[in-house]
């Protein structure tokens, strides 16, 4: 695994104190490598990787099926619903810029993603955002 992925996950996860049985979402997990690393390093928590790309999700499920505390869900981050299960933490690890740019730099897309995450977040849960920001005057 890339040291960048391990570093990214470690830096973000270090800001969350998770109790045994906590449920953590890796939003926009792509191939699941970072998600699996988080699950392997924290066997007492349940980790969910979510991505809209069914090909990524299928490969992640196959590759990491041996990890009992890990699951992968194919869904749109703007609309996902865990059916009453609540998240103790959400990790947005350098992903919010992608749906933002893919939808024509539509700020509403990011708001919809954060709203869906909040709907699925338990009281007292935490959302960690690690991403780029738009400078005040991007044209300069």
Secondary structure, 3 states (H helix, E strand, C coil): CCHHHHHHHHHHHCCCCCCCCCEEEEECCCCCHHHHHHHHHCCCCEEEEEECCHHHHHHHHHHCCCCCCEEEEECCCCCCCCCCCCEEEEEEECCHHHHHHHCCCCHHHHHHHHHHHHHCEEEEEEEEEECCCCCCCCCC
